[in-house]
Amino acid sequence: MTSIGRGCGKLYLTGEFAVMSTLGAAVIAGVNRYVSATATLVSTDSDETTGIVHSAYYDEQGRRLSGGVLEGEQDIVAHAISLVYRLGVQRGARWARYAVDIDIVSGLDDKASGQKFGLGSSGAVAVAVVRAVASEIGLALSDLEVFKLAFLATIASGAAGSGGDIACSSHGGVVFYRRPEPDALVELSALAATDPAGALARKWPNLQIESRADLSELSLLVGWTGTPVKTDSQLAKAGPVDEVRTADGGRFVTAVASLSEKLWRGLAEHDRVACMEALWENRRLLQDYESQRGVCIETDRLERLADIANAHGAAGKSSGSGGGDCGIAVLPSGGDAQTILRQWASAGIRPLDLELAVDFKTQVFNKQNSRITRKGL
């Protein structure tokens, strides 16, 4: 058998920076560009078989995989594979003793330049690998379990972040997200090293993930500035988010959380006005945050992107950590999308043809490469 697992790209609608705090909340859209991981059992004739993991991050020879251990690596991929194998053994997965070959391919980059679009590649990689390996060794996982394993792998690799990209990549569609308590994550990560099943079964304090398959009566436009940015460096420049105040003296994190809740409620109630207001106000709060912290979030191109969108009946803003990467515009269905896209292009902003990611998670093929089933949808 061969299993293909995918993690979708993500774009923050609301909640950037604030989601790093347990008091914050975000609404995040999964988009139809993916990281794909293809896992194939090497053999079931011997317990000693060794697989190979191929990725653009490794050299042409790839990395040897034996006993669930990726030789010479301690990255997200290595930790994701190890966690899935150890969980598979605990749960008696049929093929948890055998090696797999894994091929990881990213569709989150610009093909011409190789630059990243800023769609959350590390989270998508973790999710794709977890899904593919679990499916191939016969381990059934819920979306929430995929999220938890991918997040634990990310923590074990030393990467920083709220986990919002992982929540979106594992669930798809549009996600409302609150991060788990950091202190609890330290304990859960330590437990996962010896008992991944126990770490999954434990309560994850403060974690909230809700998802929906559409944006109600709104359309999403995405523009790429052509400048890639590393989220970790942006977060380091910005400093602790809990200390930031709004212009009226309130707390930034709770003000943004309120807007995320307003947007989520507006989507459920088909209240387009409330949704647009939440996005406009989130942009203003990000501008205040940028001013206080001295970190560049809304670059000249992102400012132009948002202003063009707003001038044509949409709500435009940066998405994610800012400083480059992508911006978004949300507009009522039937709005003047084409004018916005044309003016973006004239301003040096590349429109990306993206839609919400749904129905994408795991595919299983037989040896003749004919699809026989879909899992985790």
Secondary structure, DSSP 8 states (H G I E B T S, - for coil): -EEEEEEEEEEEEE-TTGGGSTT--EEEEEEEEEEEEEEEE--SS-TT--EEEE-TTS-TT-EEEETTEETT--SHHHHHHHHHHHHHHHTT-TTTTS-EEEEEEE-SB-TTT--B-SS-HHHHHHHHHHHHHHHHHT----HHHHHHHHHHHHHHTT--S-SHHHHHHHH-SEEEEE---HHHHHHHHHHHTT-HHHHHHS--TT-EEEEES--TTEEEEEEE-S----HHHHHHHH--GGG-B-TTS-BHHHHHHHHHHHHHHHHHHT-HHHHHHHHHHHHHHHHHHHHHHT---S-HHHHHHHHHHHHTT-EEEE-TT-SSSEEEEEEETTS-HHHHHHHHHHTT-EEE---B--S-SEEEE-TTS-EEEEE--
